[in-house]
Amino acid sequence: MYTLYHNARIYTLSHQHTVCSALVTRGNKIIFTGKLNEINLPEHAMQKIDLHGRTVVPGFIDCHTHIGAVALSAERLKLDNCRNLAEAQQQIKRQLETFREENWILGGGWNANIWPEGRPHKRDLDILSSDRPIALYNKDGHTVWLNSKALQLAGFDQSTPDPVGGKLGRDPGGELNGLVFETACYQVDQKTDTVSYDFLNRCLTKYYPDLFRLGITSVHSCESLEFYHLFQQLAQEDRLKVRICMHPPMAEADIIIRDRKRSGSGDEWLRLGGLKYFVDGSLGSQTAEMFEPYEILGHAGISILEEAELSERLLHAARHGLSATVHAIGDKANHKALNAFYRTKDVSGGLRHRIEHAQILIPEDRQRYHALNIIASMQPLHIADDIRIANKYLGARTANTYPINALINDQVRVVFGSDMPVADPDPLKGMLSAVSRRYKLDPNQPAWHPEHCVSPLQALRCYTAEAAYASYEEALKGTLEAGKLADFAVLSDDIIEGGEEALYRTRVTMTVINGKIVYHADD
């Protein structure tokens, strides 16, 4: 049976930038895009779906997520909406009453940048529980807030030195204050519970509809091989309902090399991307590595991985067919990453290296992205969230922050993602942020460095065609052409012609994955 979608404005995003009115699928593939009168198929063999003039775009690909963690967070403590410490404590107290005593209390989402009290302290958790370990990540995932019991179980005490690339928060007298930063968080992760197959499957099953409502058909996930193997099992049992490209941490390189896996290997449901490396921290935690100190603070962030070691690791991985997915936010971190890529360029071959976030760049490094064929994997909704933080801590350097338009003009491949759960995963909001650059997406706010705004078409390509290239899948998806997977989203409005104004009101009305309608707004 064929399915005909017609009476629509279909942006194929093919090389010819074709806009057509009809699309035909059979099974999980697109077999035709064009005009209705060009279709020569028997009526009895077609299911017809009239889209009533709506807009069709390729399925959105979120190029930076932690999808396993997001799904699990539904059954963990959420502090995203807490406006101050007192609200967070009330939320934690309620949750403590429902958790089994022997379990770690896990969760997060707190944001000290908006709390009047600023950063919290271990004593703020100790008064809630002194015998049950509590570990709560902050909004950007680069800081964990611990109570004294959790500090003890993680192996931290006053005599513990700061780990390489990390930091233990301390009071003026040297006592631990309950905050641990960057690589120190890994030690906490090693002590918390592992994830079971049944638990992950249950949480993902609940979460899939949220992705479908947003038109998301594929994600790239920066998570461990533990998740990769669980996703693999889900795919084998036909329980994986979104397509995933995995970017496991550099610490697992030897396991991947031993198993003779290469970047780009896999199938249409689960694929291996690049190894994830961390060079610095984040802007939200003021740990992104900068050439010059932050305003007010007087320090220049944290170096998690030095240039020489990064170069050595990239070279080793590239020789085994593994591309690199390098987290770099500050201008110095990006510069170091590009230097390392330069040193390994002769062995990289067809590997598709990328820098995650690429938030703050000195102007001369933008051209180096193109010269070295490095993909800039950016999260545009961070712009709407970070404007006031950037203004506060970067001053005049904000002119070099999130330079998306400049990168595209320099012919750099740019792909978009959300970094969920750090930010809202809605691609339409991400597009709006890249197009408008307004604080909290407020139309009454001025555009922040409008020279870096992009067009809706450019933003759409970053979520679709360019995103598919980043995972070695441009032959499978990212555009709506015959022979490609039938993954697409139907939108209420024409976001290309309507521009910023249309993006504010547009909603996804239908999502199709693998040729099947998985979401319809009337459901």
VEXDREN-2710 file (C-alpha; in Angstrom, 1 decimal):
% VEXDREN-2710
k/r/px/py/pz
1/MET/0.0/0.0/0.0
2/TYR/1.2/3.5/-0.9
3/THR/0.5/6.6/1.2
4/LEU/0.0/9.9/-0.5
5/TYR/0.4/13.1/1.4
6/HIS/-0.8/16.0/-0.7
7/ASN/-2.1/19.6/-0.7
8/ALA/0.9/20.7/1.2
9/ARG/4.0/23.0/0.9
10/ILE/6.8/20.4/1.1
11/TYR/10.4/21.7/1.6
12/THR/12.5/18.8/0.4
13/LEU/15.8/20.6/1.2
14/SER/17.4/18.7/-1.8
15/HIS/20.3/20.3/-3.6
16/GLN/17.8/21.9/-5.9
17/HIS/15.9/23.3/-2.9
18/THR/12.7/21.9/-4.4
19/VAL/9.3/22.9/-3.0
20/CYS/6.5/20.6/-4.0
21/SER/3.0/19.7/-3.1
22/ALA/2.8/15.9/-2.9
23/LEU/4.9/13.1/-1.3
24/VAL/4.3/9.3/-1.6
25/THR/5.7/6.7/0.8
26/ARG/5.7/2.9/0.6
27/GLY/6.8/1.0/3.7
28/ASN/9.5/3.0/5.5
29/LYS/10.7/4.9/2.4
30/ILE/9.8/7.9/0.3
31/ILE/9.3/6.9/-3.3
32/PHE/8.1/10.2/-4.8
33/THR/8.1/14.0/-4.2
34/GLY/6.6/16.3/-6.8
35/LYS/3.2/17.5/-8.1
36/LEU/0.0/15.6/-7.6
37/ASN/-0.7/15.3/-11.3
38/GLU/2.6/13.6/-11.9
39/ILE/1.6/10.5/-9.8
40/ASN/0.7/7.5/-11.8
41/LEU/-0.5/4.9/-9.3
42/PRO/-3.8/3.0/-9.1
43/GLU/-6.3/4.6/-6.8
44/HIS/-7.1/1.4/-4.9
45/ALA/-3.5/1.1/-3.9
46/MET/-3.2/4.5/-2.3
47/GLN/-4.1/5.8/1.1
48/LYS/-4.6/9.6/0.7
49/ILE/-3.9/12.1/3.4
50/ASP/-4.9/15.7/2.7
51/LEU/-2.7/18.1/4.6
52/HIS/-4.8/21.2/4.0
53/GLY/-2.1/23.5/2.9
54/ARG/0.3/22.8/5.8
55/THR/4.1/22.7/5.6
56/VAL/6.1/19.6/5.5
57/VAL/9.8/19.4/6.5
58/PRO/12.3/16.6/7.1
59/GLY/12.1/15.1/10.6
60/PHE/14.1/17.1/13.1
61/ILE/17.4/15.7/14.2
62/ASP/18.6/16.9/17.6
63/CYS/22.4/16.7/17.4
64/HIS/23.2/16.9/21.1
65/THR/21.1/15.2/23.7
66/HIS/21.4/12.9/26.7
67/ILE/18.3/11.0/25.9
68/GLY/18.7/8.2/28.3
69/ALA/19.2/10.6/31.2
70/VAL/16.2/12.7/30.0
71/ALA/14.0/9.6/30.0
72/LEU/15.2/8.5/33.4
73/SER/14.7/12.0/34.9
74/ALA/10.9/11.5/34.7
75/GLU/11.3/9.3/37.8
76/ARG/14.0/11.5/39.5
77/LEU/14.0/14.7/41.3
78/LYS/13.4/17.8/39.2
79/LEU/14.4/21.3/40.3
80/ASP/14.1/23.1/37.0
81/ASN/11.3/25.4/38.1
82/CYS/12.7/26.3/41.5
83/ARG/13.2/30.0/41.7
84/ASN/15.2/30.0/44.9
85/LEU/16.8/27.7/47.5
86/ALA/13.7/27.5/49.7
87/GLU/11.6/26.2/46.8
88/ALA/14.3/23.6/46.0
89/GLN/14.4/22.4/49.6
90/GLN/10.6/22.0/49.6
91/GLN/10.7/20.0/46.4
92/ILE/13.5/17.8/47.8
93/LYS/11.7/17.2/51.1
94/ARG/8.5/16.0/49.3
95/GLN/10.6/13.7/47.1
96/LEU/12.5/12.2/50.1
97/GLU/9.2/10.9/51.4
98/THR/8.6/8.7/48.3
99/PHE/12.1/7.3/47.9
100/ARG/13.3/4.0/49.4
101/GLU/15.7/4.6/52.2
102/GLU/18.6/2.6/50.6
103/ASN/18.6/4.5/47.3
104/TRP/20.6/7.5/46.3
105/ILE/18.4/10.6/45.8
106/LEU/19.2/11.6/42.2
107/GLY/18.1/14.4/40.0
108/GLY/18.8/18.0/39.3
109/GLY/18.1/21.1/37.1
110/TRP/18.8/23.7/39.8
111/ASN/20.1/27.0/38.5
112/ALA/22.1/29.1/40.9
113/ASN/22.4/31.9/38.3
114/ILE/18.8/32.9/39.0
115/TRP/18.7/32.1/42.7
116/PRO/18.9/35.2/44.9
117/GLU/21.1/33.2/47.4
118/GLY/23.5/32.1/44.6
119/ARG/25.2/28.7/44.9
120/PRO/23.8/26.3/47.5
121/HIS/25.8/24.5/50.3
122/LYS/25.9/20.9/51.6
123/ARG/24.3/22.1/54.9
124/ASP/21.1/23.0/52.8
125/LEU/20.8/19.3/52.1
126/ASP/22.0/18.0/55.4
127/ILE/19.1/19.6/57.3
128/LEU/16.8/17.5/55.0
129/SER/18.7/14.2/55.3
130/SER/21.9/13.3/57.0
131/ASP/21.8/9.5/56.4
132/ARG/20.6/9.3/52.8
133/PRO/23.0/10.3/50.0
134/ILE/21.7/13.2/47.7
135/ALA/23.3/14.1/44.4
136/LEU/21.7/16.8/42.3
137/TYR/23.2/18.1/39.0
138/ASN/22.8/21.8/38.2
139/LYS/21.1/23.0/35.0
140/ASP/24.1/22.7/32.7
141/GLY/25.3/19.4/34.1
142/HIS/28.8/20.6/35.1
143/THR/28.2/20.8/38.8
144/VAL/26.8/18.4/41.4
145/TRP/25.4/19.5/44.7
146/LEU/25.9/16.9/47.4
147/ASN/25.0/16.4/51.1
148/SER/27.6/15.2/53.6
149/LYS/26.5/11.5/53.2
150/ALA/27.0/11.7/49.4
151/LEU/30.4/13.4/49.8
152/GLN/31.4/10.5/52.1
153/LEU/30.2/7.7/49.8
154/ALA/31.9/9.4/46.8
155/GLY/35.2/9.4/48.7
156/PHE/35.6/13.1/49.1
157/ASP/36.9/14.7/52.3
158/GLN/38.8/17.8/53.3
159/SER/42.2/16.2/52.4
160/THR/41.0/15.1/48.9
161/PRO/43.0/17.1/46.2
162/ASP/41.2/18.6/43.2
163/PRO/41.1/16.0/40.4
164/VAL/42.8/16.9/37.1
165/GLY/40.2/19.0/35.1
166/GLY/37.9/19.3/38.1
167/LYS/37.4/21.1/41.4
168/LEU/36.0/20.5/44.9
169/GLY/34.1/23.5/46.3
170/ARG/35.4/24.6/49.6
171/ASP/34.6/27.1/52.3
172/PRO/37.3/29.8/53.2
173/GLY/38.6/27.4/55.9
174/GLY/39.1/24.6/53.4
175/GLU/36.1/22.5/54.4
176/LEU/34.1/20.9/51.5
177/ASN/31.0/22.9/50.7
178/GLY/29.1/20.2/48.9
179/LEU/29.7/21.4/45.3
180/VAL/31.9/19.5/42.9
181/PHE/32.8/20.6/39.4
182/GLU/33.6/19.0/36.1
183/THR/35.7/15.8/36.3
184/ALA/34.9/15.5/40.0
185/CYS/31.4/14.8/39.0
186/TYR/32.5/11.5/37.4
187/GLN/33.5/10.1/40.8
188/VAL/29.9/10.7/41.9
189/ASP/28.5/9.0/38.8
190/GLN/30.5/5.9/39.5
191/LYS/28.8/5.5/42.9
192/THR/25.2/5.9/41.8
193/ASP/23.0/3.2/40.6
194/THR/23.4/1.5/37.2
195/VAL/20.4/1.5/34.8
196/SER/18.4/-1.7/34.1
197/TYR/17.0/-2.6/30.7
198/ASP/13.4/-2.7/32.0
199/PHE/13.7/0.6/33.8
200/LEU/15.1/2.4/30.7
201/ASN/12.6/0.8/28.4
202/ARG/9.7/1.9/30.7
203/CYS/11.0/5.5/30.9
204/LEU/11.7/5.8/27.2
205/THR/8.2/4.4/26.3
206/LYS/6.7/7.2/28.4
207/TYR/9.0/9.8/26.8
208/TYR/8.7/9.0/23.1
209/PRO/5.4/10.9/22.7
210/ASP/7.1/14.1/24.0
211/LEU/9.6/13.8/21.1
212/PHE/7.0/13.0/18.6
213/ARG/5.0/16.1/19.5
214/LEU/8.0/18.1/18.7
215/GLY/8.6/16.5/15.3
216/ILE/11.9/14.9/16.5
217/THR/12.7/11.7/14.6
218/SER/16.4/11.3/15.4
219/VAL/18.8/12.3/18.2
220/HIS/22.5/12.2/18.8
221/SER/23.2/11.1/22.4
222/CYS/26.4/11.8/24.4
223/GLU/26.2/8.9/26.8
224/SER/28.1/5.8/27.8
225/LEU/28.4/2.4/26.2
226/GLU/26.1/1.1/29.0
227/PHE/23.4/3.1/27.3
228/TYR/24.6/2.1/23.8
229/HIS/24.2/-1.6/24.6
230/LEU/20.8/-1.0/26.2
231/PHE/19.7/0.9/23.0
232/GLN/21.1/-2.0/21.0
233/GLN/18.9/-4.5/22.8
234/LEU/15.9/-2.2/22.5
235/ALA/16.5/-2.0/18.7
236/GLN/16.8/-5.7/18.4
237/GLU/13.4/-6.1/20.1
238/ASP/11.8/-3.4/17.9
239/ARG/11.4/-1.2/21.0
240/LEU/13.6/1.7/19.9
241/LYS/11.2/4.3/18.4
242/VAL/13.6/7.2/17.6
243/ARG/16.8/6.9/15.7
244/ILE/20.0/7.4/17.8
245/CYS/23.6/8.2/17.0
246/MET/25.8/7.6/20.0
247/HIS/28.8/9.6/21.1
248/PRO/30.4/7.6/24.0
249/PRO/33.1/9.1/26.3
250/MET/36.8/9.0/25.4
251/ALA/37.4/6.8/28.4
252/GLU/35.7/4.0/26.5
253/ALA/37.9/4.3/23.4
254/ASP/39.8/1.1/24.0
255/ILE/36.7/-1.0/24.4
256/ILE/35.3/0.4/21.1
257/ILE/38.7/-0.2/19.4
258/ARG/38.8/-3.7/20.8
259/ASP/35.4/-4.4/19.3
260/ARG/36.5/-3.0/16.0
261/LYS/33.7/-0.5/15.7
262/ARG/34.2/2.6/13.6
263/SER/32.4/6.0/13.5
264/GLY/29.4/5.7/11.2
265/SER/28.9/2.0/11.7
266/GLY/25.5/0.7/12.6
267/ASP/22.1/0.8/10.9
268/GLU/19.2/3.2/10.4
269/TRP/18.1/2.9/14.1
270/LEU/21.4/2.9/16.0
271/ARG/24.7/4.2/14.9
272/LEU/28.1/5.0/16.4
273/GLY/29.2/8.6/16.1
274/GLY/32.4/10.1/17.5
275/LEU/34.2/9.8/20.9
276/LYS/33.2/12.5/23.3
277/TYR/36.1/14.6/24.8
278/PHE/35.8/17.4/27.3
279/VAL/38.2/20.3/27.0
280/ASP/36.5/22.7/29.4
281/GLY/33.4/23.4/31.5
282/SER/30.4/25.6/30.8
283/LEU/29.4/29.3/30.7
284/GLY/26.6/28.7/33.2
285/SER/29.1/27.4/35.8
286/GLN/31.7/29.9/34.7
287/THR/34.1/27.0/34.0
288/ALA/34.4/27.4/30.3
289/GLU/38.1/28.0/29.5
290/MET/38.8/31.6/28.3
291/PHE/41.9/33.4/27.1
292/GLU/41.1/36.3/29.5
293/PRO/39.5/36.1/33.0
294/TYR/35.7/36.4/33.5
295/GLU/34.4/39.8/34.4
296/ILE/33.9/40.1/38.2
297/LEU/35.3/36.7/39.0
298/GLY/39.0/37.2/38.0
299/HIS/39.6/33.6/36.9
300/ALA/39.6/32.1/33.3
301/GLY/37.7/28.9/33.8
302/ILE/38.9/25.3/34.0
303/SER/41.0/23.2/31.6
304/ILE/39.8/19.6/31.7
305/LEU/42.0/18.3/28.9
306/GLU/45.3/19.8/27.9
307/GLU/46.1/20.3/24.2
308/ALA/49.0/17.8/24.1
309/GLU/46.9/15.0/25.6
310/LEU/43.9/15.8/23.4
311/SER/46.1/15.7/20.3
312/GLU/47.5/12.3/21.3
313/ARG/44.0/10.9/22.0
314/LEU/42.6/12.2/18.8
315/LEU/45.5/10.7/16.8
316/HIS/45.1/7.3/18.5
317/ALA/41.3/7.2/17.8
318/ALA/41.5/8.5/14.3
319/ARG/44.0/5.7/13.4
320/HIS/41.2/3.3/14.4
321/GLY/38.5/5.0/12.4
322/LEU/36.9/7.0/15.3
323/SER/36.0/10.6/14.8
324/ALA/36.0/13.1/17.6
325/THR/33.1/14.9/19.3
326/VAL/34.9/17.6/21.4
327/HIS/33.2/19.7/24.0
328/ALA/34.6/23.2/23.8
329/ILE/32.8/26.3/25.0
330/GLY/35.3/29.0/25.9
331/ASP/37.5/30.7/23.3
332/LYS/40.7/29.2/24.6
333/ALA/39.1/25.7/24.7
334/ASN/38.0/26.0/21.1
335/HIS/41.5/27.3/20.1
336/LYS/43.1/24.3/21.8
337/ALA/40.7/21.9/20.1
338/LEU/41.4/23.3/16.7
339/ASN/45.1/23.1/17.3
340/ALA/44.7/19.4/18.2
341/PHE/42.6/18.8/15.0
342/TYR/45.3/20.5/12.9
343/ARG/47.9/18.1/14.3
344/THR/45.8/15.0/13.4
345/LYS/44.5/16.2/10.0
346/ASP/46.8/13.9/8.0
347/VAL/45.2/10.7/9.5
348/SER/41.6/11.9/9.8
349/GLY/40.7/10.9/6.2
350/GLY/36.9/10.9/5.8
351/LEU/36.2/11.2/9.6
352/ARG/33.6/13.8/10.5
353/HIS/35.0/15.6/13.5
354/ARG/32.9/18.1/15.4
355/ILE/33.2/20.6/18.2
356/GLU/30.2/20.6/20.6
357/HIS/28.8/24.0/21.6
358/ALA/31.5/26.2/19.9
359/GLN/30.0/29.1/21.9
360/ILE/32.8/31.6/22.2
361/LEU/35.3/31.9/19.3
362/ILE/38.0/34.4/18.5
363/PRO/37.3/35.6/15.0
364/GLU/40.4/34.0/13.4
365/ASP/39.3/30.6/14.7
366/ARG/36.0/30.7/12.7
367/GLN/37.9/30.3/9.4
368/ARG/39.9/27.4/10.9
369/TYR/36.7/25.4/11.4
370/HIS/36.2/25.5/7.6
371/ALA/39.9/24.9/6.8
372/LEU/40.0/21.8/9.0
373/ASN/36.5/20.6/7.9
374/ILE/35.3/20.7/11.5
375/ILE/31.5/20.6/12.1
376/ALA/30.2/23.2/14.6
377/SER/27.5/21.4/16.7
378/MET/25.6/24.3/18.4
379/GLN/22.6/24.6/20.7
380/PRO/20.8/27.8/19.7
381/LEU/18.3/27.8/22.6
382/HIS/21.3/28.4/24.9
383/ILE/21.4/31.9/23.3
384/ALA/18.0/32.8/24.7
385/ASP/19.0/31.4/28.1
386/ASP/22.6/32.8/28.3
387/ILE/22.4/36.4/27.2
388/ARG/22.4/38.0/30.6
389/ILE/25.0/35.6/32.0
390/ALA/27.2/36.3/29.0
391/ASN/26.8/40.1/29.3
392/LYS/27.6/39.8/33.0
393/TYR/30.8/37.7/32.7
394/LEU/32.1/38.3/29.2
395/GLY/31.6/42.0/28.6
396/ALA/32.7/43.1/25.1
397/ARG/33.6/39.5/24.3
398/THR/29.9/38.7/23.7
399/ALA/30.4/39.9/20.1
400/ASN/32.2/36.6/19.6
401/THR/29.5/34.5/21.2
402/TYR/27.3/32.0/19.3
403/PRO/28.5/33.4/15.9
404/ILE/26.3/31.1/13.9
405/ASN/25.8/33.3/10.8
406/ALA/29.5/34.1/10.6
407/LEU/30.3/30.3/10.6
408/ILE/27.8/29.6/7.9
409/ASN/29.1/32.4/5.8
410/ASP/32.6/31.0/6.2
411/GLN/31.1/27.7/4.8
412/VAL/31.4/25.8/8.0
413/ARG/28.9/23.0/8.5
414/VAL/26.7/23.9/11.4
415/VAL/24.3/21.5/13.1
416/PHE/21.8/22.2/15.8
417/GLY/20.7/20.4/19.0
418/SER/19.3/21.1/22.4
419/ASP/21.6/19.5/24.9
420/MET/18.5/18.2/26.6
421/PRO/17.9/18.1/29.6
422/VAL/19.9/21.3/29.9
423/ALA/17.5/23.1/27.5
424/ASP/14.1/22.7/26.0
425/PRO/14.3/20.2/23.2
426/ASP/11.7/21.9/20.9
427/PRO/13.5/22.4/17.5
428/LEU/11.0/25.2/16.6
429/LYS/12.1/27.2/19.7
430/GLY/15.8/26.4/18.8
431/MET/15.2/27.8/15.3
432/LEU/13.4/30.8/16.7
433/SER/16.4/31.5/19.0
434/ALA/18.9/31.2/16.1
435/VAL/16.7/33.5/13.9
436/SER/15.8/36.1/16.5
437/ARG/18.5/36.0/19.2
438/ARG/16.2/37.4/21.9
439/TYR/16.4/36.9/25.6
440/LYS/14.0/34.1/26.7
441/LEU/12.5/34.3/23.1
442/ASP/10.7/37.5/24.2
443/PRO/9.6/39.4/21.1
444/ASN/9.8/42.6/23.0
445/GLN/13.5/42.1/23.7
446/PRO/16.1/43.5/21.3
447/ALA/18.1/41.1/19.1
448/TRP/21.4/40.3/20.8
449/HIS/24.2/40.8/18.3
450/PRO/21.8/40.6/15.3
451/GLU/24.7/40.3/12.9
452/HIS/24.8/36.6/14.0
453/CYS/21.1/35.9/13.2
454/VAL/20.4/33.3/10.6
455/SER/17.5/32.8/8.2
456/PRO/14.7/30.2/8.9
457/LEU/15.9/28.1/6.0
458/GLN/19.5/28.1/7.3
459/ALA/18.2/27.1/10.8
460/LEU/16.1/24.3/9.3
461/ARG/19.0/22.9/7.4
462/CYS/21.0/22.8/10.6
463/TYR/18.3/20.6/12.2
464/THR/17.9/18.3/9.1
465/ALA/20.3/18.0/6.1
466/GLU/23.4/19.1/7.9
467/ALA/22.6/17.1/10.9
468/ALA/22.3/13.9/8.8
469/TYR/25.7/14.6/7.4
470/ALA/27.2/14.8/10.9
471/SER/26.2/11.2/11.6
472/TYR/27.3/9.8/8.2
473/GLU/23.6/9.4/7.2
474/GLU/23.0/12.0/4.4
475/ALA/22.2/9.1/2.1
476/LEU/19.4/7.9/4.4
477/LYS/17.7/11.0/5.8
478/GLY/17.8/14.8/6.3
479/THR/16.1/15.6/3.1
480/LEU/12.8/14.5/1.5
481/GLU/13.8/12.6/-1.6
482/ALA/12.9/9.3/-3.3
483/GLY/14.8/6.5/-1.6
484/LYS/15.2/8.1/1.7
485/LEU/13.6/7.2/5.0
486/ALA/10.0/8.4/5.5
487/ASP/10.8/10.6/8.5
488/PHE/9.1/14.0/8.4
489/ALA/7.1/16.6/10.4
490/VAL/4.0/18.5/9.3
491/LEU/3.8/22.1/10.6
492/SER/0.9/24.4/11.1
493/ASP/2.6/27.3/9.3
494/ASP/5.2/28.0/6.7
495/ILE/8.2/28.9/8.8
496/ILE/10.4/29.6/5.7
497/GLU/8.2/32.3/4.2
498/GLY/6.7/33.4/7.5
499/GLY/10.0/34.0/9.2
500/GLU/10.4/34.9/12.8
501/GLU/6.7/35.9/13.2
502/ALA/5.6/32.5/12.0
503/LEU/8.0/30.6/14.3
504/TYR/6.3/32.1/17.3
505/ARG/3.0/30.5/16.4
506/THR/4.0/27.4/14.5
507/ARG/3.2/24.0/16.0
508/VAL/3.9/20.4/14.8
509/THR/0.6/18.8/13.7
510/MET/1.9/15.4/12.6
511/THR/5.1/13.4/12.8
512/VAL/5.9/10.4/10.6
513/ILE/8.8/8.0/11.5
514/ASN/9.7/5.1/9.3
515/GLY/6.6/5.6/7.2
516/LYS/4.2/5.5/10.2
517/ILE/2.2/8.4/11.7
518/VAL/3.4/8.4/15.3
519/TYR/1.8/11.7/16.3
520/HIS/-1.3/13.6/15.1
521/ALA/-2.5/16.8/16.7
522/ASP/-6.1/15.6/16.6
523/ASP/-5.2/12.5/18.7
END
